[in-house]
Amino acid sequence: MRVMTTVSQLRRGLTAAEAASRLTRDGPNTLPSARRTPAVVLLLRQLAHFFALLLWGASVLALLAGMPQLAAAIVIVVLLNGAFAFAQEYRADQASQRLRELIPAGVVVRRDGRRVSIEAAGLVAGDVVLLEAGDRISADLELAQVHALGINESMLTGESRLAHPAAGERALAGTFVVEGEAEAVVIATGGRTRLAGIARLTQEASRPPSPLSVQLGKVVRIVAGIALAVGAAFFGLAQLLGMQPGASFLFALGVTVALVPEGLLPTVTLSLARAAQRMASRNALVRHLEAVETLGSATFICTDKTGTLTRNEMTVADLWAPASTPADVLRSAVLSSTGRMSGGKPVGDPMEVALHAEALRLDADLTGEITARFPFDPVRRRASVMADGRLHLKGAPDAVLPLCRAVPGVEEALARMSDRGLRVLAVARGDTAEERDLRFLGLVGLYDPPRDDVAEAIWKCRIAGIKLAMITGDHPRTARAIAAEVGLLGEQELIVTGADLPADDAALGELLDHDGVVVARVTPEDKLRIARALRARGHVVAMTGDGVNDGPALREADIGIAMGASGTDVAREAADLVLLDDHFATIVSAIELGRATYANVRRFLTYHLTDNVAELTPFAVWALSGGTIPLALSVLQVLALDIGTDLLPALALGAEPANPRTMHGPARTGNLIDRRVLVRVFGVLGPAQALAEMGAFAGVLLLGGWQIGTEPSPALLAAASGTAFAAVVLGQFANAFACRSESRWIGRIRWNTNRLLLGAIAVEAILLLLFLGLPAVADLLGGSFPPAAGWLLAALAIPVMIVADAAYKGWQARGRRASPDASRVMR
C-alpha cells in the first residue's frame, strides 16, 4: 500500500482524534501473542505418556494386590521422572515470546502539527514518524523524506550491508536506524507488519521429535509390550500349576515389574541434564534436553556466515593506490563516510568504520570542513562530500570509474580483488562539485575475516561425515570467498542464490544435498524450505541463526542453534542450543558431547537390560521347575534393584567421557537396541549374571540341607534370597565396568577416567549392606543377611561377569581381524 502524503500533511500529522479513532478500529501496535501451553498441561503430559501410564497401571495393580509399598515406590518413580522432564519442558516453552521486545517503548511522531513522544503501542496507520540515528523502527513505514538514512535490516533479511532506502521506499518494523534522519508514514501496525508475519512462521513451524525420543519411544513400547505379554503368560502358567488367582496375579505382577526398567527414563533425563551442563561449560547452552543427543546425530549443518564463520567485523584487506598514497586514499574515503570509531567502539556502517580504523592506523589526515554532503543511494551507488573546496567520492567501481580519467592497470587490480570476493570500493577526488573528470585515487578491498578456529572445526565435521552448507543473506561472491577461505566450499563449488532455488521441495533437497554448498541472498522462507527439504531426504539438520528472520528455520530444523553473544532474543528463544561465544567451533564440541551421550545411552541400556535378565530369571526358573525351586527374589527386591542399586551406576555410565574416536566416521544414529546390544544382553552378560545369581541361591539352599521338591524353612529361604540379591548387586559392579566399552575388556579400561562410576559403586555397596543388614528393611524386601558361605558364592558373580565379557569381546576382536572391510567403528 502506498500512502500519498503532501508536505502539509507531513507537517501537520494526524490529529489526536483521528489517531484515537484509528487505534480503536485497528487495535494497538503490538505483535499477536503466541498461544502458550499452560504449565499444568505441560506437567500432565509428563505424567500421562505411554510409559508413565504403564507404571501408573502397575501401581494400581500393586495396590489392589495388597502391596502398598510397591505401589508407592512406583508412584515415586513416575513423579520424579515427570518433575525432571517438566522442568526442562517449561523452560523450553518460551519461543516467539521475546518478539514483542523488538517493539520499543516509545516513538516520536508529529500530531496536531507538534512533535510528541508516544508509546509504540499507540501508533496507527497514517501517523507521521520522525526517525533519527539510534531509533528502532516500530511499524512498517513508507519513507517520505530521507537525509543520509542508513538502516540495519540484518535482523530481518540476514544482509550484513547497511541499507540506504530512498524516499518512497519502505522501512520495516524490527529494524533500526544507524545513521541519518527521515520522516515516514505508518502503513502497517501490529499483526499486519512483516515482523508479525515472521512471528507467525516461527509459531507455525512445529518442532520435530528428536532421534533420541523416537528411539526411546520404540524401546519403551517394545519393553512394555514384552513385559505385559510375559506377565500374562506367567499368570496363565501359574494358574496351570495350581496357584490361587490372587497369588498368580502377584506372581505375574512381579514378572512384569522385573522386565520393566523403572529407572530407565530418570536415567536418560539425568544423563542428558549432565551432558547439558558439560556443554554449558563449553559455551553451548542447551534449552531442550533432547537437543544434546540430537546434535550428536546431526548429518547436515546449515550455518550462517556473518558472526558464526566470521568475526562480524569489516576489515580493510587490500588497497591499490597507483598514483597516490594509501593514507590519501583513505582520507577521501573517510571524509565521504559517516561511520566512525568512537571511544574505541564502532558507530555506524561497519564498512565505513573499517575505513576509519585503517585511516587511523596509517595516521591519515582526516581534517576538513564539510560544506555539502551527497549521501549514498541505490541509483548513484556512491557517496560524496565537498570538503575544503574539493570533492571526495567513494562508491562501487562501476559507478565511480566512468567519472574518472583513464588509469592503467585498474581493471586488473579490480579483477584481482573481485576474484578474492572482497567488497571493492573505488575512491576519487575532484576540484569542483561536478562529478566528472575526477582524479582516481585507488581501490579499497574490504572483507569480514573468518574466525581463527573455523577451518579446523570444518575439517573435524568432514572427518565426522557431516555435510556443511553456508546459508546467508550476503552477496554470492562474498559468501564464496569466505567459504573457500575457511575450507567449507565443496569440490563442486556449488553456489546458488535464493532466487534460483527450485520451487519444488524435492528438487531443492536434491540440489542442496551435497557437502560444501553455498546459498546466498536467502529469505526467511528460503531457510525454512531448506531445512524442510533436507529433513525430507533423511538428514538430521542443524541450522544456525542469529536474527529475527532465522526463527522459523530454527524451529523447523531438527536442532536450531542460535548465537548468544550477537543474536536476537527471538533466535535464542526459538533455538534448542545457544552458542554463548558465537563460535562455529563450539558446535563441533557440542556434537562430540552429543555423540558421546548417544553412546552412553546405549551403555546404560545394556546395563539396565542385563540386570532385567537377572531379575526375571528367578521367576522363569520357578515356573519352569513347576514350583519345585523357590523364588529367589521377591517383587520388592526386584524394585529395590531397579530404583536403588541399579540407578547410580547407570547414571555414572551416562557421564562416561567421549572416546577419542567418537568424531571419526558418521554418527551412530541407528536403533538404540540393535543386534549387538541384544547379543550382549541376552547372550552374554544377562545369562552370566543370572547363572551367578541362581548358583549362589541354590548353593546356600543346598548347604542348608534343602532338597529339590521340598519346602525350605523361612529362615533358610530368606538367607538364600539375600544371597541371590547380593549376587545380582555384585554382578552389577562388574557389569557396569563391562558396559563402559563395546570392544575393550575391563582390564584395558582405565578405572580413574570415570570417577563418578567409582563413587556409584561405593554407594551401591553401602545400599547393599543397608538392604540386607537392617532387619526392618530386609524383612520388608523379603531377604536376610547372607551367611559367610553365601557372601563367597555371591562374590563369584564378579569374576563370572568379567570372564564372560572378556571372552565375548575377544571373539569379536578375532572376527574384526578376519573382516578387514568392517566399517563400523567400535566405541
C-alpha positions in Angstrom: 0.0 0.0 0.0 1.4 3.4 -1.0 0.5 6.4 1.2 0.2 9.7 -0.7 1.3 12.3 1.7 1.6 16.0 0.9 4.1 18.4 2.6 1.3 19.9 4.6 0.1 16.6 5.8 3.7 15.7 6.9 4.0 19.0 8.8 0.6 18.5 10.5 0.4 14.8 11.0 -2.7 13.2 12.4 -5.0 14.9 14.9 -5.3 13.3 18.3 -9.0 12.5 17.5 -8.0 10.7 14.2 -5.3 8.7 16.0 -7.7 7.7 18.7 -10.3 6.6 16.2 -7.9 4.5 14.2 -6.4 3.0 17.3 -10.0 1.8 18.3 -10.5 0.5 14.7 -7.1 -1.3 14.2 -6.1 -2.1 17.7 -2.7 -1.5 19.4 0.6 -1.7 17.6 1.6 -5.0 19.3 2.6 -8.3 18.0 0.0 -11.1 18.3 0.6 -13.2 21.3 1.5 -16.9 20.7 -0.9 -19.3 22.3 1.1 -20.7 25.2 0.6 -24.1 26.8 -0.3 -23.8 30.5 2.2 -25.2 32.9 -0.3 -27.6 34.3 -0.8 -29.1 30.9 2.9 -29.5 30.4 3.1 -31.3 33.7 0.2 -33.6 32.9 1.9 -34.5 29.6 4.9 -35.8 31.5 2.7 -37.8 33.8 0.5 -39.3 31.1 2.7 -40.6 28.3 2.7 -44.3 27.4 5.5 -45.3 29.8 4.1 -43.3 32.7 0.6 -44.8 32.1 2.1 -48.2 32.2 3.7 -47.5 35.6 0.5 -45.9 36.9 -1.3 -49.1 36.0 1.3 -51.2 37.7 1.0 -49.1 40.9 -2.8 -49.5 40.9 -2.5 -53.3 40.4 0.1 -53.5 43.2 -2.3 -51.6 45.5 -5.1 -53.9 44.6 -2.9 -56.9 45.3 -2.3 -55.7 48.8 1.3 -54.3 48.2 1.1 -50.6 49.1 4.9 -50.4 49.5 5.3 -51.5 45.8 2.6 -49.1 44.7 4.1 -46.2 46.5 7.6 -46.9 45.1 6.3 -47.0 41.5 4.4 -43.7 42.0 7.6 -42.1 43.3 9.4 -43.2 40.1 6.7 -41.7 37.9 6.6 -38.4 39.8 10.4 -37.9 39.9 10.8 -38.5 36.2 7.8 -36.3 35.4 9.3 -33.5 37.5 12.7 -33.6 35.7 11.1 -33.6 32.3 8.6 -30.9 33.2 11.3 -28.6 34.5 13.1 -28.7 31.1 9.9 -28.5 29.0 8.7 -25.5 30.9 11.9 -23.7 30.3 11.7 -24.6 26.6 8.2 -23.2 26.1 9.4 -19.6 25.5 9.8 -19.5 21.7 8.5 -16.3 20.0 7.7 -14.6 23.3 10.6 -12.1 23.0 9.4 -10.9 19.6 7.4 -8.2 21.3 10.6 -6.8 22.8 11.6 -5.7 19.3 8.8 -3.1 19.6 10.3 -0.2 21.5 8.6 1.5 24.4 8.4 5.0 22.8 8.4 6.7 19.4 8.4 10.3 18.2 5.5 11.3 16.0 4.0 14.5 14.7 0.4 15.1 15.7 -1.6 18.2 15.5 1.4 19.9 14.0 3.5 19.2 17.1 6.4 16.8 17.8 5.3 14.4 20.5 6.6 11.2 22.1 4.1 8.4 22.5 4.1 4.7 23.3 4.8 2.5 20.3 1.6 0.5 21.1 -0.3 3.7 20.2 1.0 4.1 16.7 -1.7 3.9 14.0 -1.8 3.8 10.2 -1.2 7.3 8.8 1.0 8.5 11.8 4.0 10.6 10.7 7.0 9.1 12.5 10.3 11.1 12.9 13.3 8.9 12.7 16.9 9.6 13.7 20.1 7.5 14.3 19.6 5.0 17.1 15.8 4.6 16.7 14.3 1.2 16.4 11.5 1.3 13.8 8.2 0.4 15.4 5.9 -0.3 12.5 6.1 -0.8 8.7 6.7 2.7 7.3 6.8 4.4 3.9 9.6 6.9 3.8 8.5 10.4 2.8 11.8 12.3 3.3 15.3 10.9 3.9 18.5 12.6 4.8 21.6 10.3 4.5 19.4 7.5 6.0 21.1 4.2 6.8 19.1 1.2 8.2 20.4 -2.0 9.7 18.0 -4.7 8.3 20.1 -7.7 9.1 17.7 -9.0 11.8 15.0 -9.4 9.1 17.0 -10.0 5.9 20.3 -11.6 7.0 22.1 -9.0 4.9 25.1 -7.5 6.8 25.3 -4.5 4.5 23.7 -1.3 5.6 20.5 -0.4 3.6 20.0 3.1 2.3 16.4 3.3 1.3 15.2 6.3 -0.7 12.0 8.3 -0.4 9.0 6.3 -1.4 10.6 3.0 -0.2 9.7 1.1 2.9 11.3 0.7 6.3 10.1 -2.4 8.3 9.3 -2.9 11.9 12.1 -4.5 13.9 14.9 -2.8 12.0 16.8 0.2 13.4 18.3 3.5 12.1 22.1 3.5 12.1 22.6 6.9 10.6 20.8 9.9 9.1 17.3 11.1 9.6 13.9 10.5 8.0 10.2 11.3 8.1 7.9 8.4 7.4 4.2 7.5 7.4 3.0 4.3 9.1 1.4 1.9 6.6 1.1 -1.2 8.9 1.0 -1.9 12.6 0.9 -4.9 14.9 -0.2 -8.1 13.3 -0.1 -6.6 9.8 3.7 -5.9 9.8 6.3 -8.0 8.1 7.8 -8.8 11.6 4.4 -10.3 12.7 4.4 -12.5 9.5 7.8 -13.9 10.6 6.5 -14.4 14.1 3.6 -16.4 12.7 6.1 -18.6 10.7 8.0 -19.2 13.9 4.9 -20.2 15.8 3.6 -22.4 13.0 6.8 -24.3 12.4 6.5 -27.5 14.5 9.4 -28.9 16.4 10.2 -32.4 15.1 10.7 -35.2 17.6 14.4 -35.8 18.3 16.0 -39.1 17.2 16.6 -40.0 20.8 12.9 -39.5 21.7 11.9 -41.6 18.7 14.3 -44.4 19.7 13.4 -44.3 23.4 9.7 -44.4 22.3 10.5 -47.6 20.4 12.4 -49.1 23.4 9.6 -48.2 25.8 6.9 -49.7 23.6 8.9 -52.9 22.9 9.9 -53.4 26.5 6.4 -52.6 27.8 4.8 -55.0 25.3 7.2 -57.8 26.2 6.7 -57.2 29.9 2.9 -57.3 29.6 3.0 -60.3 27.3 5.4 -62.3 29.5 3.5 -61.3 32.7 0.2 -62.5 31.2 1.9 -65.8 30.1 3.3 -66.4 33.5 -0.1 -65.7 35.1 -1.6 -68.4 32.9 1.3 -70.7 33.7 0.8 -70.1 37.5 -2.8 -70.9 37.1 -1.9 -74.2 35.4 0.4 -75.0 38.2 -2.5 -74.7 40.7 -1.8 -71.4 42.3 -4.6 -69.3 43.7 -5.7 -66.4 41.4 -4.5 -63.8 43.9 -1.1 -65.5 44.2 -0.9 -66.0 40.4 -1.7 -62.3 39.9 1.0 -61.2 42.3 3.5 -63.6 40.7 2.6 -62.2 37.2 3.0 -58.6 38.5 6.4 -59.5 39.8 7.4 -60.7 36.4 6.1 -57.6 34.7 7.9 -55.3 37.2 11.1 -57.3 36.7 11.0 -56.7 33.0 10.1 -53.0 33.1 13.2 -50.9 33.7 11.6 -48.3 36.0 14.8 -46.4 36.3 15.3 -46.0 32.5 13.6 -42.7 31.9 15.0 -41.0 35.0 18.5 -42.2 34.0 18.1 -40.8 30.5 16.8 -37.5 31.8 19.5 -37.1 34.3 22.3 -38.2 32.0 21.1 -35.7 29.4 21.0 -33.0 32.0 24.6 -33.8 33.0 25.6 -33.6 29.3 23.8 -30.3 29.1 25.9 -29.0 32.0 29.1 -30.1 30.3 28.0 -28.4 27.1 27.3 -25.2 29.0 30.9 -25.3 30.3 32.0 -25.3 26.7 29.8 -22.3 25.9 26.9 -24.2 24.4 23.7 -23.7 26.4 21.0 -26.4 25.9 17.4 -25.2 26.0 15.9 -28.6 25.3 17.5 -31.7 26.9 16.9 -33.9 23.9 18.9 -31.5 21.8 22.0 -32.9 23.5 21.6 -36.2 21.6 20.1 -34.7 18.5 23.1 -32.5 17.9 25.3 -35.6 18.1 23.1 -37.2 15.4 23.5 -34.3 13.1 24.3 -35.2 9.5 23.9 -31.7 7.9 24.8 -28.3 9.3 23.4 -25.2 7.7 25.5 -22.4 9.0 25.2 -18.6 8.7 28.3 -16.7 7.6 28.3 -13.4 9.5 29.3 -13.8 13.1 29.4 -17.6 13.0 32.1 -18.3 10.5 33.4 -14.7 10.5 34.0 -12.2 13.3 31.3 -9.8 12.1 33.9 -7.1 11.7 34.7 -5.4 8.3 38.4 -5.1 7.7 40.5 -3.4 5.0 42.1 -6.3 3.3 43.7 -4.7 0.2 44.4 -1.3 -1.1 45.7 -0.3 -4.5 46.9 3.3 -5.0 48.7 3.7 -8.4 49.2 7.4 -8.2 48.6 8.3 -4.6 49.4 7.2 -1.0 47.2 4.8 1.0 46.7 7.5 3.6 45.5 9.9 0.9 43.0 7.3 -0.5 41.6 6.6 3.0 41.3 10.3 3.7 38.9 10.9 0.9 37.1 7.6 1.7 36.6 8.6 5.3 35.6 12.2 4.6 32.8 10.8 2.4 31.6 8.5 5.2 29.8 8.9 8.4 30.8 5.6 10.2 33.5 6.1 12.8 35.4 4.5 15.6 34.3 6.5 18.7 35.8 5.9 22.1 37.1 2.6 20.8 33.7 1.4 19.7 32.3 1.2 16.2 29.4 3.6 15.3 27.7 3.4 12.0 28.2 1.3 8.9 30.7 -1.5 9.6 32.4 -0.8 6.2 32.9 2.9 6.9 34.0 2.0 10.5 36.7 -0.2 8.9 37.8 2.6 6.6 38.1 5.0 9.6 40.0 2.4 11.7 42.5 1.8 8.8 42.9 5.5 8.3 43.7 6.0 12.0 46.2 3.2 11.8 48.0 5.0 8.9 47.8 8.4 10.7 45.9 9.8 7.8 44.9 13.5 7.9 41.1 13.4 8.4 40.6 17.1 9.0 38.4 19.0 6.6 35.4 21.4 6.7 32.5 19.7 5.0 30.2 22.1 3.3 28.0 19.7 1.4 27.1 16.0 1.6 25.7 13.8 -1.1 24.7 10.5 0.6 24.8 7.1 -0.9 21.7 6.0 -2.7 20.9 2.8 -4.7 20.8 4.8 -8.0 24.1 6.6 -7.8 25.8 3.8 -5.7 28.3 6.3 -4.5 28.6 8.9 -1.7 30.5 12.2 -1.9 31.2 15.4 0.1 32.6 18.8 -0.6 35.4 19.5 2.0 37.8 22.4 1.8 36.6 23.2 -1.6 37.3 19.8 -3.1 35.0 16.8 -3.9 35.8 13.5 -2.2 33.9 10.5 -3.5 33.7 6.7 -2.9 31.4 4.0 -4.3 31.0 1.0 -6.4 33.8 0.8 -9.0 31.4 0.6 -12.0 29.8 3.8 -10.7 33.0 5.7 -10.0 35.5 4.7 -12.7 33.4 6.1 -15.6 33.7 9.5 -13.8 37.5 9.4 -13.7 40.3 9.9 -16.1 41.7 6.6 -17.5 44.0 4.8 -15.2 46.3 2.0 -16.5 46.0 -1.3 -14.6 42.8 -0.5 -12.7 40.8 -3.3 -14.4 43.5 -5.9 -13.5 43.5 -4.7 -9.9 39.8 -4.7 -9.7 39.6 -8.3 -11.1 42.2 -9.4 -8.6 40.2 -8.1 -5.6 36.9 -9.3 -7.0 38.2 -12.8 -7.5 39.0 -12.9 -3.8 35.4 -11.9 -3.1 36.3 -8.7 -1.4 33.9 -5.8 -1.3 35.6 -3.3 -3.5 35.3 0.5 -3.3 36.7 3.0 -5.7 37.9 6.3 -4.3 38.3 9.6 -6.3 38.7 13.3 -5.9 37.7 16.4 -7.9 38.4 20.0 -7.9 34.8 21.1 -8.4 31.4 19.9 -7.2 30.7 18.3 -10.6 31.2 14.5 -10.6 33.2 14.2 -13.8 36.8 14.2 -15.0 37.8 13.1 -11.5 41.2 12.0 -10.4 41.2 8.3 -9.5 42.9 7.7 -6.1 42.6 3.9 -5.6 40.7 0.8 -4.8 40.0 -0.4 -1.3 39.0 -4.1 -0.7 37.2 -5.0 2.5 36.1 -8.2 4.0 34.7 -9.8 7.2 37.6 -12.0 8.4 36.8 -15.6 9.3 37.3 -16.8 12.9 40.7 -18.4 13.6 39.4 -21.8 14.6 36.7 -22.2 11.9 38.9 -24.1 9.4 39.8 -26.7 11.9 36.2 -27.1 13.1 35.1 -27.6 9.5 37.8 -30.2 9.0 36.5 -32.1 12.0 33.0 -32.0 10.6 34.2 -33.6 7.4 36.1 -36.3 9.4 32.8 -37.0 11.2 30.9 -37.4 8.0 28.8 -34.3 8.5 27.8 -32.2 5.4 28.0 -28.4 5.6 26.2 -25.6 3.8 26.6 -21.9 4.1 23.2 -20.2 4.2 23.5 -16.4 4.2 21.8 -13.2 3.1 25.1 -11.8 1.7 26.3 -11.4 -1.9 27.3 -14.7 -3.6 30.8 -13.5 -4.3 31.4 -12.5 -0.7 29.9 -15.8 0.6 32.0 -17.8 -1.9 35.2 -16.1 -0.8 34.6 -16.8 2.9 33.5 -20.4 2.2 36.7 -21.0 0.2 38.9 -19.4 2.7 37.7 -21.5 5.6 37.6 -24.7 3.6 33.8 -25.0 3.5 33.4 -24.7 -0.3 32.9 -28.2 -1.8 34.7 -29.7 -4.8 31.7 -28.9 -7.0 31.8 -25.2 -5.9 28.0 -25.1 -6.0 26.9 -21.6 -5.3 23.2 -20.6 -5.7 21.1 -17.7 -4.7 17.7 -17.7 -3.0 16.1 -16.5 -6.3 17.4 -19.5 -8.2 16.3 -22.2 -5.7 13.8 -24.7 -7.2 10.2 -24.2 -6.3 9.7 -27.9 -5.7 11.0 -29.1 -2.3 12.1 -32.4 -3.6 14.2 -30.8 -6.3 15.5 -28.3 -3.7 16.6 -31.1 -1.4 18.3 -32.9 -4.3 20.1 -29.7 -5.3 21.5 -28.9 -1.8 22.2 -32.5 -0.7 26.0 -32.0 -1.2 28.8 -31.1 1.0 30.1 -27.5 0.8 27.1 -25.8 -0.8 26.8 -22.0 -0.6 23.3 -20.4 -0.7 23.3 -16.6 -0.8 20.6 -13.9 -0.8 18.2 -16.2 1.1 14.9 -15.1 2.7 13.3 -16.4 5.9 11.0 -18.6 3.7 14.1 -19.9 1.9 15.8 -21.0 5.1 12.6 -22.7 6.2 12.2 -24.6 3.0 15.9 -25.6 3.0 15.6 -27.2 6.5 12.3 -28.9 5.5 13.8 -30.2 2.2 16.9 -31.6 3.8 15.0 -33.3 6.6 12.7 -34.9 3.9 15.9 -36.5 2.5 16.6 -38.2 5.8 19.1 -35.7 7.2 19.2 -34.7 10.8 19.5 -30.9 10.2 21.3 -28.4 12.5 20.5 -24.8 11.5 22.4 -21.8 12.9 20.9 -18.3 13.0 21.0 -15.0 14.9 18.3 -12.8 13.6 14.5 -12.5 13.7 14.5 -13.9 10.2 16.0 -17.1 11.4 13.3 -18.1 13.9 11.1 -20.2 11.7 14.0 -22.2 10.3 15.5 -22.7 13.7 12.2 -24.3 14.8 11.8 -26.4 11.6 15.3 -27.8 11.8 16.0 -30.9 14.0 18.1 -28.7 16.1 18.2 -24.9 16.0 21.4 -23.2 17.0 21.3 -19.5 17.9 24.1 -17.0 18.6 24.2 -16.0 22.2 26.6 -13.0 22.0 25.3 -11.3 18.9 21.9 -12.9 18.2 18.5 -11.7 18.9 16.3 -12.8 21.8 13.9 -14.2 19.1 16.5 -16.5 17.7 17.7 -17.6 21.1 14.1 -18.4 22.3 13.3 -20.4 19.1 16.5 -22.4 19.2 17.4 -25.7 21.0 21.0 -24.7 21.5 22.6 -21.3 22.1 26.3 -20.6 21.4 27.4 -18.3 24.2 30.5 -17.3 22.3 29.0 -17.5 18.7 31.9 -19.7 17.6 31.3 -22.3 15.0 33.9 -24.5 16.7 31.7 -24.7 19.7 29.2 -26.6 17.6 31.8 -29.2 17.0 32.5 -29.6 20.7 28.7 -29.9 21.3 28.5 -32.5 18.5 31.2 -34.6 20.2 29.4 -34.4 23.5 26.1 -35.3 21.8 27.7 -38.4 20.2 29.2 -39.4 23.5 25.7 -39.1 25.0 24.2 -41.4 22.4 26.9 -44.0 23.1 26.3 -43.6 26.9 22.5 -44.2 26.4 23.5 -47.5 24.7 25.8 -48.2 27.6 23.3 -47.9 30.3 20.6 -49.5 28.2 22.8 -52.6 28.0 23.4 -52.3 31.8 19.7 -51.9 32.6 18.6 -54.8 30.4 21.3 -57.1 31.6 20.0 -56.7 35.2 16.5 -57.2 34.0 17.5 -60.7 32.7 18.9 -61.5 36.2 15.7 -60.1 37.8 13.4 -62.2 35.5 15.4 -65.4 35.9 14.1 -66.4 39.3 10.5 -66.2 38.1 11.3 -68.2 35.0 13.2 -70.9 36.9 10.3 -71.1 39.4 7.8 -71.5 36.6 9.8 -74.0 34.5 10.5 -76.1 37.6 6.8 -76.3 38.3 7.4 -74.5 41.6 9.9 -77.1 42.9 12.6 -74.4 43.0 11.5 -71.4 45.3 11.5 -67.9 44.1 15.0 -66.4 44.6 13.8 -62.8 44.6 10.7 -61.0 45.8 8.9 -58.3 43.8 10.1 -55.6 46.2 13.7 -56.9 45.9 13.4 -56.5 42.2 12.1 -52.9 42.6 14.9 -52.2 45.1 17.4 -53.4 42.4 15.8 -51.2 39.7 15.5 -47.9 41.5 18.0 -48.5 44.3 21.3 -50.2 43.5 20.8 -50.1 39.7 20.3 -46.4 39.2 23.5 -44.7 40.3 25.9 -46.9 38.2 23.6 -46.3 35.2 23.8 -42.5 35.8 27.6 -42.8 36.1 27.7 -44.6 32.7 25.7 -41.7 31.3 28.7 -39.5 32.2 31.3 -41.7 30.5 33.9 -39.5 28.7 33.9 -39.4 25.0 36.0 -42.0 23.2 38.9 -40.4 21.3 37.4 -41.8 18.1 33.9 -40.5 18.7 34.3 -38.0 15.9 35.7 -40.5 13.4 33.1 -41.5 10.9 29.4 -41.0 10.6 27.2 -40.7 13.7 25.7 -43.9 15.0 22.0 -43.0 14.7 20.5 -46.4 14.3 18.4 -48.3 16.8 19.4 -47.9 20.4 18.7 -51.6 20.8 20.3 -53.4 17.9 21.7 -56.8 17.3 24.9 -56.1 19.1 23.1 -54.9 22.2 20.7 -57.9 22.1 23.6 -60.4 21.8 25.4 -58.8 24.7 22.3 -58.6 26.9 20.6 -61.9 26.2 23.6 -64.0 25.0 26.4 -63.0 27.3 26.1 -60.6 30.2 22.5 -61.4 31.2 23.0 -65.2 31.3 26.3 -64.8 33.1 24.7 -62.7 35.8 21.7 -65.0 36.1 23.9 -68.0 36.4 25.9 -66.4 39.2 22.7 -65.3 40.9 20.9 -68.7 40.8 24.1 -70.6 41.6 24.6 -68.6 44.8 20.9 -69.0 45.7 21.0 -72.8 45.1 24.3 -73.1 46.9 23.0 -71.6 50.1 19.9 -73.7 50.0 21.9 -76.9 49.4 24.4 -76.1 52.2 21.4 -75.5 54.5 20.1 -79.1 53.8 17.4 -78.2 51.2 16.4 -80.8 48.7 14.6 -80.2 45.4 10.9 -80.6 45.8 10.8 -79.8 49.5 9.8 -76.5 51.1 12.8 -74.7 52.7 12.5 -73.2 56.1 11.6 -69.4 56.1 15.0 -68.5 57.6 16.9 -70.6 55.1 14.9 -69.2 52.2 15.4 -65.6 53.4 19.2 -66.2 53.7 19.3 -67.7 50.2 17.2 -64.9 48.8 19.5 -62.3 50.4 22.5 -64.2 48.8 20.8 -64.0 45.4 20.2 -60.3 45.9 23.8 -59.8 46.8 24.9 -61.8 43.8 22.9 -59.6 41.5 24.3 -56.4 43.1 27.9 -57.6 43.0 27.4 -58.7 39.4 26.2 -55.1 38.7 29.7 -53.9 39.8 31.4 -55.9 37.1 28.5 -55.3 34.6 28.9 -51.5 35.0 32.6 -51.7 34.1 32.0 -54.1 31.3 29.4 -51.7 29.7 31.9 -48.8 29.6 33.1 -50.2 26.2 31.7 -52.4 23.5 35.1 -53.5 22.3 37.6 -53.3 25.2 37.5 -55.7 28.1 37.6 -54.4 31.7 41.4 -54.8 32.1 42.1 -52.4 29.3 39.9 -49.6 30.6 41.4 -47.0 33.0 39.4 -47.0 36.2 40.0 -43.4 37.1 38.6 -41.9 33.8 35.1 -42.1 35.2 35.3 -41.3 38.9 31.6 -41.0 39.1 31.3 -44.7 38.5 33.7 -45.5 41.3 31.6 -43.4 43.6 28.4 -45.0 42.4 29.8 -48.5 43.0 30.8 -47.4 46.6 27.3 -46.1 47.2 25.8 -49.3 45.7 27.9 -51.4 48.1 26.6 -49.3 51.1 23.0 -49.7 49.9 23.5 -53.5 49.6 24.6 -53.6 53.2 21.7 -51.5 54.3 19.1 -53.5 52.3 20.4 -56.8 53.8 21.8 -55.6 57.2 18.9 -53.5 58.5 16.3 -56.0 59.8 13.3 -53.8 59.1 14.4 -53.2 55.5 15.4 -56.8 55.0 12.1 -58.1 56.3 10.2 -55.7 54.1 12.1 -56.7 51.0 12.0 -60.5 51.8 15.6 -61.4 52.3 18.2 -61.5 55.1 21.9 -61.1 55.6 23.7 -63.9 53.9 26.0 -66.3 55.8 29.7 -66.3 55.1 29.4 -69.0 52.5 26.6 -67.0 50.9 28.9 -64.0 50.5 31.6 -66.1 49.0 29.2 -67.6 46.5 27.7 -64.1 45.7 31.2 -62.7 45.2 31.8 -65.2 42.4 29.4 -63.1 40.3 32.2 -60.6 39.7 34.7 -63.0 38.0 31.9 -64.7 36.2 30.9 -61.4 34.6 34.5 -60.4 33.8 35.3 -63.7 32.2 32.1 -63.7 30.1 32.6 -60.2 28.9 36.3 -60.7 28.1 35.5 -63.9 26.2 32.8 -62.2 24.1 35.0 -59.2 23.3 37.9 -61.4 22.4 35.7 -63.3 20.0 34.5 -60.0 18.5 38.1 -58.9 18.0 39.1 -62.0 16.1 36.0 -61.5 13.9 37.0 -58.0 13.1 40.6 -59.0 12.3 39.2 -61.6 9.9 36.9 -59.0 8.3 39.2 -56.0 7.4 36.4 -54.4 5.4 34.3 -53.8 8.5 33.3 -50.2 8.6 31.8 -49.9 12.0 33.9 -48.1 14.5 33.8 -49.8 17.8 33.4 -47.4 20.8 
